[in-house]
């Protein structure tokens, strides 16, 4: 293993010597290429950050909507329950009114939207992390 490491060290030293022996214009060209790559990665990173912030804001808005919709559902459920208690007869056979069903469906849609947004945010954060690692490597 020591021999293997020594061989790798010699290879790296050889690469360093090649870089040192390169004409200055080739070094400058390589530096410019690396700077350009870094600038592109920084631009992608900035765009990614903006998208993440935007998605986070949208997620918070959807969470507030979800909370208010859940409150509305609870209120409607209480109203329906009171109405059913007041009415005598076939309370077990009564069907909830159409508005309650619509609110419930809205609530389900909001839950699906929030889940997909959370997934998208996680994916963007992973991509962001990978880009940061690549920038650090460059």
C-alpha positions, 0 to 999 in steps of 0.5 A: 500500500505504501508503494502504491501511495508512493507511485501515486505521489510520483504521478502527482509530482509529474503532473505538477512538473508538467504544469510548471513546465507549460508555457505561460499562455497555456497556464493562463488559458487553463486558469481562464477556463477554470474561472469561467467554469467557476462563474457558470457554477456560481450562476447556477448556484445563485439561480438554484438559491433563488428557486429554493427561496421561491419554493420555500415561500410558496410552501409556506403559503400553501401550508397557511392555506392548508391550515385555514382549509383544515379549520374550515373543514372542522367548522363545517364538520361541527355545523353538519354534526349539529344539524344532524343532531337537531334533525330527528329521524334517519341521522345515520343515513344522511349524506354530508352536503356538497359544500363539505365534500368540496372543501374536503377534496380541496384539502386533499389536493392541497396535501398532494401539492404540499407533498410534491413541493416538499419533494421538489425542494429536497431535490433542489437542495440535493442538486445545490449540495452537489453543485457546491461540492463540484465548485469546491473541487474545481 
